[in-house]
Amino acid sequence: MNKPLKITKIGNSAGIVLPKELLAHLDVEVGGTLSVVTTPRGIELSAAEPDFDAQMAAAREVMARRKRALRELAK
């Protein structure tokens, strides 16, 4: 799909309207959440993983507890 999307003003922000074909391709619905990642070519949109925040919290906890070991492994 190579269709230009118009940027519209929403309050003090800006937004785009995603066509239903694009929503279907991303496997998201209205009210869903997208994950945005910057890449060398622009941005990448994907359906957000529901348990990502919990996984990152667990990873941060382990990294905080094992800071010294991780520092040694980084050498």
C-alpha positions as CSV (number, residue, x, y, z in Angstrom):
1,M,0.0,0.0,0.0
2,N,1.5,3.3,-1.0
3,K,-1.3,5.8,-0.3
4,P,-0.5,9.3,1.0
5,L,-2.1,10.1,4.4
6,K,-3.2,13.7,5.2
7,I,-2.0,15.2,8.5
8,T,-4.8,16.9,10.4
9,K,-4.8,19.3,13.4
10,I,-6.2,17.7,16.6
11,G,-6.0,20.4,19.4
12,N,-2.4,21.3,19.8
13,S,-1.3,18.1,18.2
14,A,-1.5,16.5,14.7
15,G,-2.9,13.2,13.6
16,I,-3.5,11.0,10.6
17,V,-6.5,8.8,9.6
18,L,-5.6,5.2,9.0
19,P,-7.7,3.5,6.3
20,K,-9.5,0.3,7.4
21,E,-7.2,-1.8,5.1
22,L,-4.1,-0.6,7.0
23,L,-5.8,-1.3,10.3
24,A,-6.5,-4.8,9.2
25,H,-2.9,-5.2,8.0
26,L,-1.7,-4.1,11.4
27,D,-4.2,-6.3,13.1
28,V,-5.6,-3.5,15.3
29,E,-9.0,-2.0,15.8
30,V,-10.2,1.5,16.6
31,G,-9.2,2.2,20.2
32,G,-6.2,-0.2,20.0
33,T,-2.6,0.7,20.6
34,L,0.3,0.9,18.1
35,S,4.0,0.7,18.9
36,V,6.1,3.3,17.0
37,V,9.8,2.7,16.4
38,T,12.1,5.0,14.5
39,T,14.3,3.4,11.9
40,P,16.9,4.7,9.5
41,R,14.2,4.9,6.7
42,G,11.5,6.6,8.9
43,I,9.1,5.1,11.4
44,E,7.7,1.6,11.8
45,L,4.2,1.0,13.1
46,S,3.2,-2.3,14.7
47,A,0.5,-3.6,17.0
48,A,1.6,-3.1,20.6
49,E,2.3,-6.2,22.7
50,P,0.0,-6.1,25.7
51,D,2.5,-7.5,28.1
52,F,5.5,-5.5,26.9
53,D,5.5,-3.0,29.8
54,A,5.4,-5.9,32.3
55,Q,8.3,-7.6,30.6
56,M,10.4,-4.3,30.5
57,A,9.7,-3.8,34.3
58,A,10.9,-7.3,35.0
59,A,14.0,-6.7,32.9
60,R,14.8,-3.4,34.6
61,E,14.5,-5.1,38.0
62,V,16.9,-7.9,37.0
63,M,19.4,-5.4,35.5
64,A,19.2,-3.3,38.7
65,R,19.9,-6.3,40.9
66,R,22.6,-7.7,38.7
67,K,24.3,-4.4,37.7
68,R,27.8,-5.6,38.7
69,A,27.6,-8.9,36.8
70,L,26.2,-7.1,33.7
71,R,29.1,-4.6,33.9
72,E,31.6,-7.5,34.0
73,L,29.9,-9.3,31.1
74,A,30.1,-6.0,29.0
75,K,33.9,-6.0,29.2
